[in-house]
Every structure is written in structure tokens, then in C-alpha cells.
Amino acid sequence: MSKSEILIIDDEPQIRKLLEITLESNDYRVWQAATAKEGILLAASHPPELILLDLGLPDKSGHEVLKEIRSWYNKSVIILSVQNSEADIVLALDNGATDYLTKPFRSAELLARIRSAIRRNSTINFDNKITCGDLEIDIPARTVLKNKEILKLTATEFKLLVLFVKNEGRVLTHQFILKEIWGIGSQTETQYLRVFVGTLRKKIETDPNIPQHIITQSGIGYRFV
């Protein structure tokens, strides 16, 4: 089985070396770039399975790099950055980042996020049933089973669940979810979204107070696992 290739775009040699050691010891093949220009060229000439992107690059903002590569690169991009403001995180996710980790980060958490992101890259045939742990979702039949028992979801709850499932492992911002479910102009109705997420959790989670599927990313949005 061929190794998954990961491209690191980061101007800090120590970070690149740490990532290289961590990734190669976990059976990934690593490519490296210290500038935005070099990273974009590498990603275009040799598209990797996943990109680890720093926002503070010397020649161009990581936000600009993300917007540029998203016009032709459709696999996962995880942001690794010291910038931890809510505005930076939301902007990166809205520009197409799959996930966001602030430096310093724990290697075990990074590896878990990478595994989740690479799984998401796999092509899913949404004509078939999708299994997520104890949940089975049949999109054409519009049915959801939990432990083989049928759940009764409203049309909006089902649409919301399908959006989460299709983006498994990815952090979805409040604004993205609101636009996808209720359309442009609804992006400020975060309380409205919280109500629907709450009712969906009551139906799909074993304990809605300790959710295992719909995980809150405080101030940002939600991640489905």
C-alpha cells in the first residue's frame, strides 16, 4: 500500500523538522516548502493527499495561499498557526480549510486530525447507506437508523445531518452551515442554528449532554465525527 503524501508549508525550520519526524515515523511521505510560492508550486506539480499550512509565511499570507489553492485543490488542508483569534480561525475555515490547530500542538492530536481529514478525502458513494458509528443514513430513502432503530427527523434536521455527514471530520463554521441550510442572508442567525443542533443531538446522541457525533467548536461552529 502506497504511503499518503503530506505537504508542509511553513517557514520555521524547527517546525518542519518536527513535523517531518512525526509524520515519517507514522508512515507518511513528506514534502516541504518554506514559502508560499514554493508551496503552491509543489502542490500544483505534485498534489498531496493533505496540506499542512502555516498562516504566517514570509512572501504571502496563508489566507491568500488557501484561497488560491482552493480554486483547483479539493483535498484536505489543515492550518497550523500561532494565530488563534476567532476571526483568523473563522476566516480560514470559510476559505476552505478542513481544520485548524494552534501552535504549540500535541503530536497525537495532530495525527488524529490528519487521519480524520484523509478519511474525508476518500470518495463516498452517497447513493448507498452511510455508516457513522451507531448511525446509518440512507440519503435517497431519507431514513436514519440508530442501533438499527428508525429515528424520526424533520426535513431540516435530516438536511443538517446530511451536511454534517458529508463533511465528517471538518470544522464547519456557523456561517457556512446557516448559508447551506437556510440560504444567503441567514448567516447571523446562530441562535437559530443552536436550537436545531440541540434537537438533532437529542435524537442521534446517546447522551446529548456529552455528544459523541456533533462536537461544538466554541465560538466557531461544529465538527461531525
N, C-alpha and C positions, 0 to 999 in steps of 0.2 A: 504494500500500500504506500503510495507516494505521500511525502510529508506536506502538510499545509504550509504555504509560504506567507510570511508576515513582513510587511514593510514598516520600518520605524522611521518617522520623520521628526527629528529632534536635534537641536543644535548643541545639546550638552553631551560631551563625550562620555562622561561618567554614567549618565542615564542610559545612553545607547549600549554601553558595555554591560551594565546591569541587566538590561532587557535581553541582550543577546545571550548572556549566560543562562538566564531564567528560561527563555524560550527554547534554546537549543537543548537544554537538559530535559525539556518536556517534549522533545521530538518535533519541533517546528523548524523550518528553514527560514533564515532571517536575511533580509536586505536592509540596508541603512542609507539614510540621507541626512545631511546636516543643514540643508537649506530648502526653502520652498521650491525653488527652481529644480534642484536635483531630485527632490521627492516627486514632483509632478512628472518629470521625465521618466523616472523609474516606474511609477505607477502606470504610465501610458504605454511604455515599451514592454513591461513585464508585469501585467496586472496580478497582484497578490490576492490571496484569499481574504486578507484583512489588513487594514492600515491602522497603525498607532500614530496619532498626530498630536504634536505639541502646538499650542496656540502662539507662543512667543518666539517665532522664527525671525532670523536677522533680516531677511530680504522681503518678507511679505507676511501679513497676519495669517495665522492658522485659519481664521474665519474665512478669509479670501480663498485660501487653498481649498478648503472644504467646499465652498460654493463652486469653485472651478472644476474640481474633480467630480462633483456630483452630476455634472452635465453628461458624463459618459461612464462613470464608475458606479456600479449598482450593488457592490458588496459592502461588508461592514466596515465602518470607521469608528474607532474608539478614541476619544480625546483624552490625552494625559496632560494636565496643565496645573500650574500653581495658581492660576486664576480661578477663584472659587466663588465669585459673586453669582447670585441668582441670574442676573442679566446675561452674563457670559455663558452660563450653562444653558439657559433657555435659547439664546441665540444660536449656539452650536447645534442643539437638538433640532431646532426649527430649520436650520440649514442642511440637515440631513445626517447628523452624527447618530450613530447607533447607540452610543453610550458615552459616559463622561466620568472620568476618575480624576480626583485632585491629587497632586503630589504633596507629600510623600504618600505612596500607596503600598498596600501589602501584596506581596507576590501571589499569595494564594487567592486573594480576591481578584486580582488582575487575570489570573489563569482561568478562574471560574467565569469571568465576564467574556473572555476570549472564546472559551468553549461554547458558551451560550450564543455568542454572535456568529460563530462559524456554523453552528447548527441552523441558525436562522438563514444562512446563505443557501442551504440545501433547498432545491426546488420541491415545493409541496404541491401535490395534485389536489386542488380544493374541490374536485368533483367527488372525491372519496371522503370517508369519515376521517376526522382529525381526532387523535387521542392525545390528551394532555393530562397525564396522571390519572386521576379518577374520573375525568370528564371525557365524553365522546360527543363531538359536534358533527352533525350531518348538515352541511350548508344547503344543498338542494332541497332536502326534506324539511329543513328548518326545525330540526329536533336536537335536543341536548339531553344526554344521559349522564347521571352521576351515580357511580356504582351500580350501573345497569337500570337505574330508575329514571323515568322521564321527568324532566324539570319543566315547569310551565313558565316561560319567559314572555314578556311583552315584545312587540315588534322592535321597540327601541332597545330594550335590554339585549335582544338577540343580535341586533346590528352592532351594539357596543362590544359584545363578547367576540363576535367575528373579527372586529377591528383589532382587539387585543390579541387574539389567537394568530392572526396573520402577521403580527409584529412581535411575536414571542421573543422575550429577552431584551427588546428595545425599549428605552425610556421614551414614552410619548408625552409631550407637553400638554397642559390643559388646553392651550390654544389650538393645537393640532387636532386633538380629539373633538373639541367643540365644532371646529370647521368641518371635519369629516362626517360627523353625525348630524349636526343641525345646520350646517352651511355657513357661508361668509356672513359676518355681522353678529355672530353669536359668541365670538371668542372671549368676551369679557364675562360670560355667564358661568363662572367657575363654581358657584354655589349650586347651580342647577345640575352641573356635572356631578358634584359630590353626592347629591341626592340619588342619582341614577346608579352611580358606582356602589353606593350603600345598599340599595335594593338588590343589585346584581350579586353583591357579596353574600347577602343573606340567603340567596338561592344556590350559589355554586360553592361556597366555602363551608367546610366542616364547622369552623368557628369563625364567624365574621369579624370578631374582635381580634383574632390572630390570623389574618389572611395568609394563605399559602399560594394563592394564584395571582391576585391583583395586589401588587405591592405599591404602597404610597412612596413617592419620591418627594419629600417635603418641599413645598413651595414651587415644585417643578411640574409634576404630573404623576404618571403611573407606569409600572412595568409589569407585564404579564409573564409568569414563569410556570 
